[in-house]
């Protein structure tokens, strides 16, 4: 009963619009008070805030966020789209495919999906509409391409999962590389098939000479160097994820400097935004500690594992049910809230059924990508609608083929776990 009251109080606070960090903190405190009274609550209050923020691994979060801020200021995404369009724009649906490639490239140096969607909205959508693309196709591919930043390292979502699940951050980041490539190919293939089915929705772009194509690749140099400064050094064992995040922030600053976008105002702006986002994430983590400890005391996870054992459900059946749960939650809740609410409860269950925690983390993040574009609360769809001035219904209409393609990718990752685990396994 205590667990139920604490959980209901959490959902009640979220329903009235309270920020997830405060909601989890208050609901967790209420649950601890119900379970052990004032003594337990005060004792936990005196130790948890410092313990939540003093972990060395948490330095990764502000460094990746600062890196993303500098990347956004540099405007490199514009050049990435132009380069990709130069190579594939002539193909049927080429500008849509170029958007997917640019989204992957931008995601490889920026861990924020909403920032990626906003940036691509300002570059890709006008170019596609100018070429006669159907608006719902143009906005849909931009919204889904923005989600790649959640999966391709440096991914703040993967770092957040690693911290919540107490897993190696490097393994999670490297584990997202191959699935990130698969998702990028799925987006590109979806665009191509849609254009093949209805050629008038995605006209061909202009052709370019090989000299022009190779000249466009010069923009890829800084992106590749920054990607190697983060993901490459982790994979090679040269640096820890925390050190790699610091290298990434420095590299992004240098790119911004090279593009002539550095000034006192932009530096202050980047640092201020990074600090605000970091404080929000740390507050969420502190709230998660409270609520997680409450769940531990009330043995919610152990009871769930026992319940599944009693039902004699197969691991595959449980996995399908869990994925359906994530799909439903993604339609109504913020992705960070979903991770923090579900991972402490569901991960022990999945491990008890023989599933790898790194593999499960990547699959959960792909499901979170779907949540970013599904109605009624698909955040990326709202971002694209805002920055392009197109109707929200139009954006959602263009997303359904990509949602189906993402579900197929999830099935592939479930059937072939090595697509996730092979690359991290090469690090050991």
C-alpha positions as CSV (number, residue, x, y, z in Angstrom):
1,X,0.0,0.0,0.0
2,X,2.9,2.4,0.8
3,X,4.4,1.8,-2.6
4,X,1.1,2.4,-4.3
5,X,0.5,5.7,-2.4
6,X,4.0,7.0,-3.2
7,X,3.6,6.1,-6.9
8,X,0.1,7.7,-7.1
9,X,1.5,10.9,-5.5
10,X,4.2,11.0,-8.2
11,X,1.8,10.7,-11.1
12,X,-0.5,13.2,-9.4
13,X,2.3,15.8,-9.2
14,X,3.4,15.1,-12.8
15,X,-0.3,15.5,-13.9
16,X,-0.5,19.0,-12.5
17,X,2.6,20.0,-14.4
18,X,5.3,19.9,-11.7
19,X,8.8,19.5,-13.1
20,X,9.9,15.8,-13.0
21,X,12.8,16.4,-10.6
22,X,10.7,18.2,-8.0
23,X,7.9,15.7,-8.5
24,X,10.2,12.7,-7.8
25,X,11.8,14.4,-4.9
26,X,8.5,15.2,-3.2
27,X,6.9,11.9,-4.0
28,X,10.0,10.0,-2.8
29,X,10.2,12.1,0.4
30,X,6.5,11.4,1.0
31,X,7.0,7.7,0.5
32,X,10.0,7.6,2.8
33,X,8.0,9.4,5.5
34,X,5.2,6.9,5.1
35,X,7.6,4.0,5.4
36,X,9.9,5.2,8.2
37,X,8.7,8.4,9.6
38,X,10.5,11.7,10.1
39,X,13.8,10.1,11.3
40,X,14.3,8.2,8.1
41,X,13.3,11.1,5.9
42,X,15.6,13.6,7.6
43,X,18.5,11.2,7.7
44,X,18.2,10.6,3.9
45,X,17.8,14.3,3.2
46,X,21.1,15.1,4.9
47,X,23.1,12.7,2.8
48,X,21.5,12.3,-0.6
49,X,22.0,15.7,-2.3
50,X,25.8,15.6,-1.9
51,X,25.9,11.9,-2.8
52,X,23.9,12.6,-6.0
53,X,26.1,15.4,-7.2
54,X,29.6,14.3,-6.1
55,X,30.1,11.4,-8.5
56,X,33.1,11.9,-10.8
57,X,31.3,10.4,-13.7
58,X,28.7,13.1,-13.5
59,X,31.2,15.6,-14.9
60,X,30.5,13.9,-18.2
61,X,27.1,15.5,-18.3
62,X,28.0,19.3,-18.2
63,X,30.9,18.7,-20.6
64,X,28.8,17.0,-23.2
65,X,26.1,19.7,-22.8
66,X,28.7,22.5,-23.2
67,X,30.1,20.7,-26.3
68,X,26.6,20.7,-27.8
69,X,26.2,24.4,-27.1
70,X,29.4,25.3,-28.9
71,X,28.5,23.0,-31.8
72,X,25.2,24.7,-32.2
73,X,26.8,28.2,-32.1
74,X,29.3,27.1,-34.8
75,X,26.6,26.5,-37.3
76,X,28.3,23.4,-38.6
77,X,25.0,21.6,-39.2
78,X,24.3,23.9,-42.2
79,X,27.5,22.8,-43.8
80,X,26.9,19.2,-43.1
81,X,23.5,19.3,-44.9
82,X,25.0,21.2,-47.8
83,X,27.7,18.6,-48.2
84,X,25.3,15.6,-47.9
85,X,23.0,17.2,-50.4
86,X,25.8,17.7,-52.9
87,X,26.5,13.9,-52.8
88,X,23.0,12.4,-52.7
89,X,20.6,15.3,-53.6
90,X,20.3,14.1,-57.2
91,X,18.8,10.8,-56.1
92,X,15.0,10.4,-55.7
93,X,14.3,11.7,-52.2
94,X,18.0,12.9,-52.1
95,X,17.5,15.9,-49.9
96,X,15.5,13.8,-47.4
97,X,18.4,11.3,-47.4
98,X,20.9,14.2,-47.0
99,X,18.9,15.3,-43.9
100,X,19.3,11.9,-42.3
101,X,23.0,11.9,-43.0
102,X,23.3,15.5,-41.7
103,X,21.3,14.4,-38.6
104,X,23.7,11.6,-38.0
105,X,26.7,13.8,-38.4
106,X,25.3,16.5,-36.2
107,X,24.3,13.9,-33.6
108,X,27.9,12.6,-33.6
109,X,29.0,15.9,-32.2
110,X,25.9,17.1,-30.3
111,X,24.0,15.0,-27.8
112,X,20.8,17.0,-27.8
113,X,17.9,15.7,-30.0
114,X,15.8,18.9,-29.7
115,X,18.8,21.0,-30.6
116,X,19.4,18.8,-33.6
117,X,15.8,19.0,-34.7
118,X,15.7,22.8,-34.3
119,X,19.0,23.2,-36.3
120,X,17.9,20.9,-39.1
121,X,14.5,22.7,-39.2
122,X,16.2,25.9,-40.1
123,X,18.4,24.4,-42.9
124,X,16.8,21.2,-44.4
125,X,13.1,22.1,-44.5
126,X,13.4,25.4,-46.5
127,X,15.7,23.6,-48.9
128,X,13.3,20.7,-49.4
129,X,10.2,22.9,-49.7
130,X,12.1,25.1,-52.3
131,X,12.7,21.9,-54.4
132,X,9.0,21.0,-54.3
133,X,9.0,18.4,-51.6
134,X,5.7,17.5,-49.9
135,X,5.7,19.5,-46.6
136,X,4.8,16.5,-44.5
137,X,7.7,14.5,-45.9
138,X,10.1,17.3,-45.3
139,X,9.1,18.0,-41.7
140,X,8.7,14.3,-40.9
141,X,12.3,13.4,-41.9
142,X,13.7,16.4,-40.0
143,X,11.8,15.5,-36.8
144,X,13.0,11.8,-36.9
145,X,16.6,12.7,-38.0
146,X,16.8,14.9,-34.9
147,X,16.3,11.9,-32.7
148,X,19.7,10.4,-33.9
149,X,21.4,12.6,-31.3
150,X,19.9,10.4,-28.6
151,X,21.6,7.3,-29.9
152,X,24.8,8.3,-31.7
153,X,27.6,9.2,-29.1
154,X,28.1,11.6,-27.5
155,X,24.5,10.9,-26.3
156,X,23.4,12.6,-23.1
157,X,20.5,10.1,-22.9
158,X,22.9,7.1,-22.9
159,X,25.0,8.8,-20.2
160,X,21.9,9.3,-18.2
161,X,20.9,5.7,-18.5
162,X,24.4,4.5,-17.6
163,X,24.4,6.6,-14.4
164,X,20.9,5.4,-13.4
165,X,21.6,1.8,-14.2
166,X,25.2,1.9,-12.7
167,X,26.7,0.7,-16.0
168,X,29.9,1.7,-17.8
169,X,29.4,4.9,-19.7
170,X,32.0,4.0,-22.3
171,X,30.2,0.7,-23.1
172,X,26.9,2.4,-23.6
173,X,28.3,5.2,-25.8
174,X,30.2,2.7,-28.0
175,X,27.2,0.4,-28.0
176,X,25.1,3.1,-29.7
177,X,27.4,3.4,-32.8
178,X,26.2,0.5,-34.9
179,X,22.5,0.9,-34.0
180,X,22.9,4.6,-34.8
181,X,24.1,3.7,-38.3
182,X,21.2,1.2,-38.7
183,X,18.7,3.8,-37.7
184,X,20.2,6.3,-40.1
185,X,20.0,3.8,-42.9
186,X,16.4,3.0,-41.9
187,X,15.5,6.7,-42.2
188,X,17.2,7.1,-45.5
189,X,15.6,3.9,-46.9
190,X,12.1,5.0,-45.7
191,X,12.6,8.3,-47.5
192,X,13.7,6.5,-50.7
193,X,10.8,4.1,-50.6
194,X,8.3,7.0,-50.1
195,X,9.8,8.9,-52.9
196,X,9.7,5.8,-55.1
197,X,6.0,5.3,-54.3
198,X,5.1,8.9,-54.9
199,X,7.8,10.6,-57.1
200,X,6.0,13.9,-57.0
201,X,6.5,14.2,-53.2
202,X,10.3,14.3,-53.5
203,X,11.7,15.7,-56.8
204,X,15.3,15.1,-57.7
205,X,17.8,17.8,-56.9
206,X,20.5,19.4,-59.1
207,X,23.6,17.3,-60.1
208,X,27.2,18.2,-59.2
209,X,30.6,17.4,-60.6
210,X,33.0,15.1,-58.7
211,X,35.2,18.1,-58.1
212,X,32.3,19.9,-56.4
213,X,31.4,16.7,-54.4
214,X,34.9,16.2,-53.0
215,X,35.3,19.9,-52.3
216,X,32.2,19.7,-50.1
217,X,33.8,17.1,-47.9
218,X,36.2,19.7,-46.3
219,X,33.4,20.4,-43.8
220,X,33.5,16.8,-42.7
221,X,37.1,17.2,-41.4
222,X,36.2,19.1,-38.1
223,X,33.2,16.8,-37.5
224,X,35.3,13.6,-37.9
225,X,38.1,15.1,-35.6
226,X,35.6,16.0,-33.0
227,X,33.9,12.6,-33.2
228,X,37.3,10.9,-32.8
229,X,38.1,13.2,-29.9
230,X,35.1,11.8,-28.1
231,X,34.1,8.3,-29.3
232,X,37.5,7.3,-30.8
233,X,39.5,7.9,-27.6
234,X,36.9,6.0,-25.5
235,X,37.0,3.0,-27.9
236,X,40.8,3.0,-28.1
237,X,41.1,3.2,-24.3
238,X,43.1,6.4,-24.5
239,X,40.7,8.4,-22.3
240,X,37.8,7.8,-19.9
241,X,34.3,9.0,-20.9
242,X,34.7,11.9,-18.5
243,X,38.1,12.9,-20.1
244,X,36.7,12.4,-23.6
245,X,33.8,14.7,-22.7
246,X,36.2,17.4,-21.7
247,X,38.2,16.9,-24.9
248,X,34.9,17.2,-26.9
249,X,34.0,20.5,-25.2
250,X,37.5,21.9,-26.0
251,X,37.2,20.6,-29.6
252,X,33.7,22.2,-30.1
253,X,35.1,25.5,-28.8
254,X,37.9,25.4,-31.3
255,X,35.5,24.6,-34.2
256,X,33.4,27.6,-33.0
257,X,36.5,29.7,-32.9
258,X,37.5,28.6,-36.4
259,X,34.1,29.5,-37.7
260,X,34.5,33.0,-36.2
261,X,31.5,32.6,-33.9
262,X,33.3,33.1,-30.5
263,X,32.7,36.3,-28.6
264,X,32.3,37.2,-24.9
265,X,28.5,37.1,-25.4
266,X,28.4,33.7,-27.1
267,X,30.7,32.2,-24.4
268,X,28.5,33.5,-21.6
269,X,25.4,32.3,-23.5
270,X,26.9,28.8,-23.9
271,X,28.0,28.5,-20.3
272,X,24.7,29.8,-18.9
273,X,22.6,27.4,-21.0
274,X,24.9,24.5,-20.1
275,X,24.7,25.3,-16.4
276,X,20.9,25.6,-16.5
277,X,20.5,22.2,-18.3
278,X,23.0,20.6,-16.0
279,X,21.2,21.8,-12.9
280,X,18.0,20.4,-14.3
281,X,19.5,17.0,-14.9
282,X,21.2,16.9,-11.5
283,X,17.9,17.8,-9.8
284,X,16.2,14.9,-11.7
285,X,19.0,12.5,-10.6
286,X,18.6,13.6,-7.0
287,X,14.8,13.1,-7.2
288,X,15.5,9.7,-8.8
289,X,17.7,8.8,-5.8
290,X,14.9,9.6,-3.4
291,X,12.3,7.7,-5.3
292,X,14.6,4.8,-6.1
293,X,15.5,4.4,-2.4
294,X,11.8,4.4,-1.6
295,X,11.2,1.7,-4.2
296,X,14.1,-0.3,-2.7
297,X,12.7,-0.1,0.8
298,X,9.2,-1.2,-0.4
299,X,10.8,-4.0,-2.4
300,X,8.9,-3.1,-5.6
301,X,11.5,-4.6,-7.9
302,X,11.7,-7.9,-5.9
303,X,8.0,-8.2,-5.9
304,X,7.8,-7.6,-9.7
305,X,10.5,-10.3,-10.3
306,X,8.5,-12.6,-8.1
307,X,5.3,-11.8,-9.9
308,X,6.8,-12.5,-13.3
309,X,8.2,-15.8,-12.0
310,X,4.8,-16.8,-10.7
311,X,3.2,-16.1,-14.1
312,X,5.8,-18.3,-15.8
313,X,6.2,-15.9,-18.7
314,X,8.9,-16.5,-21.2
315,X,11.7,-13.9,-21.4
316,X,10.6,-13.0,-25.0
317,X,7.0,-12.3,-23.8
318,X,8.3,-10.1,-21.0
319,X,10.5,-8.2,-23.4
320,X,7.6,-7.5,-25.7
321,X,5.4,-6.3,-22.8
322,X,8.2,-4.0,-21.6
323,X,8.7,-2.5,-25.1
324,X,4.9,-2.0,-25.4
325,X,5.1,-0.2,-22.0
326,X,7.9,2.1,-23.3
327,X,6.0,2.8,-26.4
328,X,2.9,3.8,-24.5
329,X,4.8,5.9,-21.9
330,X,6.7,7.7,-24.7
331,X,3.4,9.0,-26.0
332,X,2.6,10.8,-22.8
333,X,5.8,11.4,-20.8
334,X,9.2,13.1,-21.1
335,X,12.0,10.7,-22.0
336,X,14.2,11.5,-19.1
337,X,11.3,10.9,-16.7
338,X,10.6,7.6,-18.4
339,X,14.3,6.5,-17.9
340,X,14.4,7.5,-14.3
341,X,11.0,6.0,-13.4
342,X,11.4,2.7,-15.2
343,X,15.1,1.7,-15.4
344,X,15.6,1.1,-11.6
345,X,12.5,-1.1,-11.6
346,X,12.7,-2.9,-14.9
347,X,16.5,-3.4,-15.4
348,X,16.9,-5.9,-12.5
349,X,13.9,-7.8,-14.0
350,X,15.5,-7.9,-17.4
351,X,18.9,-9.0,-16.0
352,X,17.2,-11.8,-14.1
353,X,15.7,-13.0,-17.4
354,X,19.2,-13.1,-18.9
355,X,19.2,-9.8,-20.9
356,X,22.4,-7.7,-21.1
357,X,22.1,-4.3,-19.4
358,X,24.1,-2.5,-22.1
359,X,21.9,-4.0,-24.9
360,X,18.7,-3.2,-22.9
361,X,19.9,0.4,-22.5
362,X,20.4,1.0,-26.2
363,X,17.0,-0.6,-27.0
364,X,15.4,1.6,-24.4
365,X,17.0,4.7,-26.0
366,X,15.7,3.7,-29.5
367,X,12.2,3.3,-28.0
368,X,12.7,6.8,-26.4
369,X,13.5,8.1,-29.9
370,X,10.1,6.9,-31.0
371,X,8.5,8.6,-28.0
372,X,10.1,11.9,-29.2
373,X,7.9,11.8,-32.4
374,X,4.7,10.1,-31.4
375,X,1.5,12.1,-30.6
376,X,0.3,13.7,-28.4
377,X,3.6,14.8,-26.7
378,X,6.2,14.1,-29.4
379,X,8.7,16.9,-28.4
380,X,10.6,16.8,-31.7
381,X,7.4,17.3,-33.7
382,X,6.6,20.4,-31.6
383,X,10.1,21.7,-32.2
384,X,9.9,21.3,-36.0
385,X,6.4,22.8,-36.1
386,X,7.6,25.8,-34.1
387,X,10.8,26.5,-36.2
388,X,9.2,25.9,-39.6
389,X,5.8,27.4,-39.0
390,X,4.1,24.3,-40.4
391,X,1.0,22.8,-38.7
392,X,1.7,20.2,-36.0
393,X,-0.7,17.7,-37.6
394,X,1.3,17.9,-40.8
395,X,4.5,17.0,-39.0
396,X,2.9,14.0,-37.2
397,X,1.4,12.9,-40.5
398,X,4.9,12.7,-42.1
399,X,6.3,10.7,-39.1
400,X,4.2,7.5,-39.2
401,X,6.3,5.7,-41.9
402,X,9.4,6.5,-39.8
403,X,7.8,5.3,-36.6
404,X,7.1,2.0,-38.3
405,X,10.7,1.8,-39.6
406,X,12.0,2.5,-36.1
407,X,9.9,-0.4,-34.7
408,X,11.4,-2.7,-37.3
409,X,14.9,-1.5,-36.2
410,X,13.9,-2.4,-32.6
411,X,12.9,-5.9,-33.8
412,X,16.3,-6.3,-35.5
413,X,18.2,-5.2,-32.3
414,X,16.1,-7.7,-30.3
415,X,16.7,-10.6,-32.8
416,X,20.4,-9.8,-33.2
417,X,21.8,-8.4,-29.9
418,X,25.3,-8.5,-31.3
419,X,24.4,-5.4,-33.3
420,X,24.7,-3.6,-30.0
421,X,27.2,-5.7,-28.1
422,X,29.8,-6.5,-30.7
423,X,31.6,-3.1,-30.8
424,X,31.8,-2.7,-26.9
425,X,33.1,-6.3,-26.8
426,X,36.0,-5.3,-29.0
427,X,37.1,-2.8,-26.3
428,X,37.9,-5.5,-23.7
